[in-house]
Amino acid sequence: MNKFQFLKTPIEGLYIVEQKIFEDKRGYFMETYNYKAFNEAGLNMVFVQDNQSKSKKGVLRGLHFQKKYPQGKLVRVLNGEVFDVAVDLRKNSPTFGHWYGCILSSNNKRQFYIPKNFAHGFLVLSSEAEFAYKCSDFYHREDEYGIIWNDPTIHIQWPLASINTILLSDKDQRWINFEEYKRRMDSL
């Protein structure tokens, strides 16, 4: 029995992952990661770090990436709902600078696989959300970079209709725009 479905997105290497959920009157059980199943689907990363965050409605985290130590990520929502976004930063990719976004929630239980060399961010749509993700490399503070969330070139269509105030960290307010990133990308 196949426990996972790997749904391709319009950007090569970026997948929505759905898993088989076993439910009964007690609740549910699901396998969220299986090295063999992911490897057979061509997703042959090894995860070395797990992270979790809790945020309230309107929090926007991102768009983050690491330049010298890029991280592949498998992300999911444990509680609540977010709009999750990945931006292709692979220099020779036909979709360089393109973005893809999807709703991840504790209800749909979907996961999003984001390969190395993508910027990543999410916006909390529910009153709060708990977000968990596996990383294929360790976090290196000195290597963290970002692109501003509302960059006019990338033009992400964030679902802001129900958001009164966007809450950003200081660093997320100061990231560079995509045009500046392209000018500096070889020297970062």
Protein Blocks (a to p, Z undefined) as FASTA:
>chain_A
ZZbdcdddfbehiacddddddddfkbpcddfbdfklmmmnopacccfbdcdddddehiac
djdddfklccddddddfbdcdddddddfbfklckgoiacdddddfklopacdddehiacd
dddfbfbdcdddddfbdcdfklgccddfklfklopacdfklpmbdcddfklmmpccfklm
mmmmmmZZ
